[in-house]
């Protein structure tokens, strides 16, 4: 994806410009929150979705993004025809909704849903199995030095059904965070799709293990 930075012409707003399938995507960031900054892992995941749109056809698929941040992955998935539920913490929803609305008003089959989601017990209440099913779970840079890795793992576990595919881009930073991958593999079959050593980023595809074989 082509990338350009645009300084403000009038006023104080600055935005990042990206080109996706000849469409310009404008992303507003906020330095007030880590989650409102566009990290490289999101770019890696967007590039993969664009380059592999035939193998991973998102048209009419139910997709949820965890830790959507600035919304770039949600926007790209929506432009590829998916029905996207874009989730993050309450403090980030304003900027997320702004970016998603600004870039999906035209050219998308479905209007993305932006909604609050705190990882952990809340996910079962917000997305019960009897009413919600997702074909894909998308996540970029959701594993870092935060105290909610157990809750994140449980959230993946609840949202992922037998045929759900997880596409997860991760930047490797510290050993405590990196150990999350081993814990993740106890519940999910994990396959490495990309390895970008210069960025310390890997892109994974995952499917849920048969509960009868977990830990084996």
C-alpha positions as CSV (number, residue, x, y, z in Angstrom):
1,X,0.0,0.0,0.0
2,X,1.4,3.4,-1.0
3,X,1.8,5.7,2.0
4,X,2.1,9.5,2.3
5,X,1.9,12.0,5.1
6,X,-0.1,15.1,4.7
7,X,0.5,18.1,7.0
8,X,-2.4,20.3,7.8
9,X,-3.1,23.1,5.3
10,X,-5.6,24.9,7.5
11,X,-6.1,24.2,11.2
12,X,-4.4,21.6,13.3
13,X,-5.5,18.4,11.7
14,X,-3.0,16.1,10.1
15,X,-3.7,12.8,8.4
16,X,-1.9,9.9,6.9
17,X,-2.7,9.0,3.3
18,X,-2.8,5.4,1.9
19,X,-3.6,4.1,-1.5
20,X,-5.7,0.9,-1.8
21,X,-6.9,-0.3,-5.2
22,X,-6.5,3.3,-6.5
23,X,-8.6,4.6,-3.7
24,X,-7.1,7.1,-1.2
25,X,-7.7,6.3,2.4
26,X,-7.2,9.1,4.9
27,X,-6.4,8.2,8.5
28,X,-6.4,10.5,11.4
29,X,-4.2,9.5,14.3
30,X,-4.1,10.7,17.9
31,X,-0.9,10.8,20.0
32,X,-3.0,10.7,23.2
33,X,-3.5,6.9,23.0
34,X,-1.2,4.1,21.8
35,X,-4.3,2.5,20.3
36,X,-5.0,5.6,18.1
37,X,-1.7,5.4,16.3
38,X,-1.2,3.4,13.1
39,X,1.4,0.7,13.7
40,X,3.3,-1.2,11.0
41,X,1.5,-4.5,11.7
42,X,-1.8,-3.0,10.4
43,X,0.0,-2.1,7.2
44,X,1.3,-5.7,6.9
45,X,-2.2,-7.2,7.4
46,X,-3.8,-4.8,4.9
47,X,-1.2,-5.6,2.3
48,X,-1.8,-9.3,2.8
49,X,-5.6,-8.9,2.4
50,X,-5.1,-6.8,-0.7
51,X,-2.6,-9.2,-2.4
52,X,-4.5,-12.4,-1.4
53,X,-8.1,-11.3,-2.0
54,X,-8.8,-14.4,-4.1
55,X,-7.5,-16.9,-1.6
56,X,-9.1,-15.0,1.3
57,X,-12.3,-13.8,-0.3
58,X,-14.0,-11.4,2.2
59,X,-17.0,-10.6,0.0
60,X,-20.2,-11.0,2.2
61,X,-18.1,-12.6,5.0
62,X,-18.7,-11.7,8.6
63,X,-15.5,-10.2,10.0
64,X,-14.6,-8.8,13.4
65,X,-11.4,-6.8,14.1
66,X,-10.0,-6.8,17.6
67,X,-8.2,-3.6,18.7
68,X,-9.1,-1.8,15.6
69,X,-7.2,1.4,16.6
70,X,-7.3,3.9,13.7
71,X,-9.5,1.6,11.6
72,X,-7.3,1.0,8.6
73,X,-7.7,-2.8,8.6
74,X,-11.5,-2.4,9.1
75,X,-11.6,0.0,6.2
76,X,-9.6,-2.2,3.8
77,X,-11.7,-5.3,4.8
78,X,-14.9,-3.3,4.1
79,X,-13.6,-2.1,0.7
80,X,-13.0,-5.8,0.0
81,X,-16.7,-6.5,0.5
82,X,-16.8,-7.8,4.1
83,X,-19.5,-7.1,6.8
84,X,-17.1,-5.8,9.4
85,X,-17.6,-5.3,13.1
86,X,-14.8,-3.0,14.3
87,X,-14.0,-3.1,18.0
88,X,-11.9,-1.3,20.5
89,X,-12.0,0.4,24.0
90,X,-14.4,3.3,24.7
91,X,-11.7,6.0,24.6
92,X,-10.7,5.1,21.1
93,X,-14.2,4.8,19.5
94,X,-14.5,8.5,18.5
95,X,-11.4,8.6,16.4
96,X,-12.1,5.0,15.1
97,X,-15.6,5.9,14.0
98,X,-14.4,9.1,12.4
99,X,-11.9,7.3,10.2
100,X,-14.2,4.4,9.3
101,X,-17.1,6.7,8.4
102,X,-14.9,9.1,6.4
103,X,-13.4,6.2,4.3
104,X,-16.4,3.9,3.8
105,X,-19.2,6.2,2.8
106,X,-18.8,5.1,-0.8
107,X,-17.5,2.0,-2.4
108,X,-18.4,-0.5,0.3
109,X,-21.1,-3.2,0.1
110,X,-21.8,-2.9,3.9
111,X,-21.4,-0.1,6.4
112,X,-19.0,-1.2,9.1
113,X,-20.3,-1.4,12.7
114,X,-18.0,0.3,15.2
115,X,-18.6,-0.9,18.7
116,X,-17.0,-1.1,22.2
117,X,-15.4,-4.3,23.3
118,X,-13.3,-4.9,26.4
119,X,-11.6,-8.2,26.2
120,X,-12.6,-10.9,28.6
121,X,-16.0,-11.8,30.1
122,X,-17.8,-9.0,28.2
123,X,-17.2,-10.7,24.9
124,X,-19.7,-13.5,25.8
125,X,-22.4,-10.9,26.6
126,X,-21.7,-8.8,23.5
127,X,-21.3,-11.6,21.0
128,X,-23.2,-14.7,22.2
129,X,-22.8,-17.8,20.0
130,X,-26.5,-18.2,19.3
131,X,-26.6,-14.8,17.4
132,X,-23.1,-14.1,16.2
133,X,-20.7,-16.0,13.9
134,X,-17.6,-14.7,12.3
135,X,-15.8,-16.1,9.3
136,X,-12.7,-14.1,10.0
137,X,-11.1,-12.5,13.0
138,X,-8.5,-9.8,12.2
139,X,-6.0,-8.5,14.6
140,X,-2.9,-6.3,14.3
141,X,-0.5,-5.5,17.1
142,X,-2.9,-6.5,19.9
143,X,-0.1,-8.2,21.8
144,X,2.2,-5.8,23.6
145,X,3.0,-4.8,27.2
146,X,-0.6,-4.6,28.6
147,X,-2.0,-6.6,31.5
148,X,-4.9,-8.2,29.5
149,X,-3.2,-11.0,27.6
150,X,-5.2,-13.7,29.4
151,X,-8.4,-11.8,28.5
152,X,-7.2,-11.4,24.9
153,X,-6.6,-15.2,24.6
154,X,-10.1,-15.9,26.0
155,X,-11.6,-13.4,23.6
156,X,-10.0,-15.2,20.6
157,X,-11.2,-18.5,22.0
158,X,-14.8,-17.3,22.3
159,X,-15.1,-15.6,18.9
160,X,-13.3,-18.4,17.0
161,X,-15.6,-21.2,15.9
162,X,-14.8,-24.4,14.1
163,X,-14.5,-22.8,10.6
164,X,-13.3,-19.3,11.7
165,X,-10.0,-18.1,10.3
166,X,-7.8,-15.8,12.4
167,X,-5.4,-13.5,10.6
168,X,-3.1,-12.0,13.1
169,X,-0.1,-9.7,12.6
170,X,2.3,-9.4,15.6
171,X,5.3,-7.3,16.2
172,X,7.8,-9.1,18.5
173,X,9.1,-6.9,21.2
174,X,9.7,-8.5,24.7
175,X,9.9,-12.0,26.0
176,X,6.8,-11.9,28.2
177,X,4.7,-10.8,25.1
178,X,6.4,-13.3,22.8
179,X,5.5,-16.2,25.2
180,X,1.9,-15.4,24.3
181,X,2.4,-17.2,21.0
182,X,3.2,-20.5,22.8
183,X,0.1,-20.1,25.0
184,X,-2.0,-19.3,21.9
185,X,-0.8,-22.5,20.2
186,X,-2.3,-24.6,23.0
187,X,-5.7,-23.6,21.8
188,X,-5.2,-22.9,18.1
189,X,-3.4,-24.4,15.1
190,X,-0.9,-21.6,14.0
191,X,0.7,-21.2,10.6
192,X,3.2,-18.5,9.8
193,X,2.4,-16.7,6.5
194,X,4.9,-13.8,6.6
195,X,8.1,-13.1,8.4
196,X,9.5,-9.6,8.1
197,X,12.7,-9.6,10.2
198,X,13.5,-5.9,9.6
199,X,10.2,-5.0,11.2
200,X,10.2,-7.8,13.8
201,X,6.7,-8.6,12.5
202,X,5.1,-12.0,11.7
203,X,1.7,-12.6,10.1
204,X,-0.1,-15.8,11.3
205,X,-3.2,-17.7,10.2
206,X,-4.9,-19.7,12.9
207,X,-7.8,-22.1,13.4
208,X,-9.3,-23.4,16.6
209,X,-8.0,-26.8,17.8
210,X,-10.4,-29.6,18.6
211,X,-11.1,-29.2,22.3
212,X,-10.3,-32.9,22.7
213,X,-6.7,-32.4,21.5
214,X,-5.9,-29.1,23.3
215,X,-2.7,-29.4,25.2
216,X,-1.6,-32.4,23.2
